[in-house]
Amino acid sequence: MKPPWSRPQSFDTPRAAGLAGCVFLALVLAAALAGCGNAEAPRVRVVNHSGRRLDDLWIRTQHDSTRVPGLKAGDSVEVRPHVHGDDLLWLTGTFAGRYIQSEGGDYVEGTGGYRFRAVVDSNGHATVKFIRLGLW
């Protein structure tokens, strides 16, 4: 009888392990195709702290604009701008007959689940602030 170390060894993968790998790959692909791996589109909560009605506000990106519904004093609304890839996001509109715009632009991604808060205060000063990522 030959010693155990001299016997030829087989390095074939057992069928069960190969089948388990195929099942795992199929589940990962099914989840990706179903959208489980994709985060939500960006959302912007627009808040009217101005003390007067606001009717002409827009959430803007470099490639698109989303109209904000009219807001009574103290009201807020959530809008979902159309963002594709990387972009900048800001607020524009009119306040007491003059043009307003938030300073600069905040970075946003189309599938990053970004959450923002846009506020118009009593002086007509517009701000947009990044709040969090909504990845769940």
Contacts in CASP RR format, 6 or more apart in sequence:
PFRMAT RR
TARGET T0000
AUTHOR 0000-0000-0000
METHOD contacts of the structure
MODEL  1
MKPPWSRPQSFDTPRAAGLAGCVFLALVLAAALAGCGNAEAPRVRVVNHS
GRRLDDLWIRTQHDSTRVPGLKAGDSVEVRPHVHGDDLLWLTGTFAGRYI
QSEGGDYVEGTGGYRFRAVVDSNGHATVKFIRLGLW
31 37 0 8 1.000
38 111 0 8 1.000
39 111 0 8 1.000
39 112 0 8 1.000
39 113 0 8 1.000
39 133 0 8 1.000
39 134 0 8 1.000
39 135 0 8 1.000
40 111 0 8 1.000
40 112 0 8 1.000
40 113 0 8 1.000
40 134 0 8 1.000
41 80 0 8 1.000
41 82 0 8 1.000
41 83 0 8 1.000
41 110 0 8 1.000
41 111 0 8 1.000
41 113 0 8 1.000
42 80 0 8 1.000
42 81 0 8 1.000
42 83 0 8 1.000
42 89 0 8 1.000
42 108 0 8 1.000
42 109 0 8 1.000
42 110 0 8 1.000
42 112 0 8 1.000
42 113 0 8 1.000
42 114 0 8 1.000
42 115 0 8 1.000
42 116 0 8 1.000
43 78 0 8 1.000
43 79 0 8 1.000
43 80 0 8 1.000
43 113 0 8 1.000
43 114 0 8 1.000
43 115 0 8 1.000
43 116 0 8 1.000
44 59 0 8 1.000
44 78 0 8 1.000
44 79 0 8 1.000
44 80 0 8 1.000
44 81 0 8 1.000
44 89 0 8 1.000
44 91 0 8 1.000
44 115 0 8 1.000
44 116 0 8 1.000
44 117 0 8 1.000
44 118 0 8 1.000
44 128 0 8 1.000
45 76 0 8 1.000
45 77 0 8 1.000
45 78 0 8 1.000
45 115 0 8 1.000
45 116 0 8 1.000
45 117 0 8 1.000
45 118 0 8 1.000
45 131 0 8 1.000
46 57 0 8 1.000
46 59 0 8 1.000
46 68 0 8 1.000
46 71 0 8 1.000
46 76 0 8 1.000
46 77 0 8 1.000
46 78 0 8 1.000
46 79 0 8 1.000
46 91 0 8 1.000
46 118 0 8 1.000
46 119 0 8 1.000
46 120 0 8 1.000
47 74 0 8 1.000
47 75 0 8 1.000
47 76 0 8 1.000
47 117 0 8 1.000
47 118 0 8 1.000
47 119 0 8 1.000
47 120 0 8 1.000
48 54 0 8 1.000
48 71 0 8 1.000
48 72 0 8 1.000
48 73 0 8 1.000
48 74 0 8 1.000
48 75 0 8 1.000
48 76 0 8 1.000
48 120 0 8 1.000
49 74 0 8 1.000
49 119 0 8 1.000
49 120 0 8 1.000
49 121 0 8 1.000
49 122 0 8 1.000
50 73 0 8 1.000
50 95 0 8 1.000
50 120 0 8 1.000
50 121 0 8 1.000
50 122 0 8 1.000
50 124 0 8 1.000
51 73 0 8 1.000
51 74 0 8 1.000
51 122 0 8 1.000
52 73 0 8 1.000
52 96 0 8 1.000
53 70 0 8 1.000
53 71 0 8 1.000
53 72 0 8 1.000
53 73 0 8 1.000
54 68 0 8 1.000
54 70 0 8 1.000
54 71 0 8 1.000
54 95 0 8 1.000
54 120 0 8 1.000
55 70 0 8 1.000
55 71 0 8 1.000
56 93 0 8 1.000
56 94 0 8 1.000
57 67 0 8 1.000
57 68 0 8 1.000
57 70 0 8 1.000
57 71 0 8 1.000
57 91 0 8 1.000
57 92 0 8 1.000
57 93 0 8 1.000
57 120 0 8 1.000
58 65 0 8 1.000
58 66 0 8 1.000
58 67 0 8 1.000
58 68 0 8 1.000
58 91 0 8 1.000
58 92 0 8 1.000
58 93 0 8 1.000
59 65 0 8 1.000
59 66 0 8 1.000
59 68 0 8 1.000
59 79 0 8 1.000
59 81 0 8 1.000
59 89 0 8 1.000
59 90 0 8 1.000
59 91 0 8 1.000
59 118 0 8 1.000
60 66 0 8 1.000
60 81 0 8 1.000
60 89 0 8 1.000
60 90 0 8 1.000
60 91 0 8 1.000
60 92 0 8 1.000
61 81 0 8 1.000
61 82 0 8 1.000
61 83 0 8 1.000
61 87 0 8 1.000
61 88 0 8 1.000
61 89 0 8 1.000
61 108 0 8 1.000
62 87 0 8 1.000
62 88 0 8 1.000
63 84 0 8 1.000
63 87 0 8 1.000
64 81 0 8 1.000
64 82 0 8 1.000
64 83 0 8 1.000
66 79 0 8 1.000
66 80 0 8 1.000
66 81 0 8 1.000
66 82 0 8 1.000
67 79 0 8 1.000
68 77 0 8 1.000
68 79 0 8 1.000
69 77 0 8 1.000
69 79 0 8 1.000
70 77 0 8 1.000
71 77 0 8 1.000
81 89 0 8 1.000
81 108 0 8 1.000
83 89 0 8 1.000
83 108 0 8 1.000
83 109 0 8 1.000
83 110 0 8 1.000
84 110 0 8 1.000
85 109 0 8 1.000
85 110 0 8 1.000
85 111 0 8 1.000
86 107 0 8 1.000
86 108 0 8 1.000
86 109 0 8 1.000
87 107 0 8 1.000
87 108 0 8 1.000
87 109 0 8 1.000
87 110 0 8 1.000
88 104 0 8 1.000
88 105 0 8 1.000
88 106 0 8 1.000
88 107 0 8 1.000
88 108 0 8 1.000
89 105 0 8 1.000
89 106 0 8 1.000
89 107 0 8 1.000
89 108 0 8 1.000
89 116 0 8 1.000
89 128 0 8 1.000
90 101 0 8 1.000
90 102 0 8 1.000
90 104 0 8 1.000
90 105 0 8 1.000
90 106 0 8 1.000
90 128 0 8 1.000
91 100 0 8 1.000
91 101 0 8 1.000
91 102 0 8 1.000
91 118 0 8 1.000
91 120 0 8 1.000
91 126 0 8 1.000
91 127 0 8 1.000
91 128 0 8 1.000
92 99 0 8 1.000
92 100 0 8 1.000
92 101 0 8 1.000
92 102 0 8 1.000
92 126 0 8 1.000
93 99 0 8 1.000
93 100 0 8 1.000
93 101 0 8 1.000
93 126 0 8 1.000
94 100 0 8 1.000
95 120 0 8 1.000
95 124 0 8 1.000
95 126 0 8 1.000
96 124 0 8 1.000
100 120 0 8 1.000
100 124 0 8 1.000
100 125 0 8 1.000
100 126 0 8 1.000
101 126 0 8 1.000
102 118 0 8 1.000
102 126 0 8 1.000
102 127 0 8 1.000
102 128 0 8 1.000
103 127 0 8 1.000
105 128 0 8 1.000
106 116 0 8 1.000
106 128 0 8 1.000
106 129 0 8 1.000
106 130 0 8 1.000
107 130 0 8 1.000
108 114 0 8 1.000
108 116 0 8 1.000
112 133 0 8 1.000
112 134 0 8 1.000
112 135 0 8 1.000
113 133 0 8 1.000
113 134 0 8 1.000
113 135 0 8 1.000
114 130 0 8 1.000
114 133 0 8 1.000
114 134 0 8 1.000
115 130 0 8 1.000
115 131 0 8 1.000
115 132 0 8 1.000
115 133 0 8 1.000
115 134 0 8 1.000
116 128 0 8 1.000
116 129 0 8 1.000
116 130 0 8 1.000
116 131 0 8 1.000
117 128 0 8 1.000
117 129 0 8 1.000
117 131 0 8 1.000
118 126 0 8 1.000
118 127 0 8 1.000
118 128 0 8 1.000
118 129 0 8 1.000
119 126 0 8 1.000
119 127 0 8 1.000
119 129 0 8 1.000
120 126 0 8 1.000
121 127 0 8 1.000
END
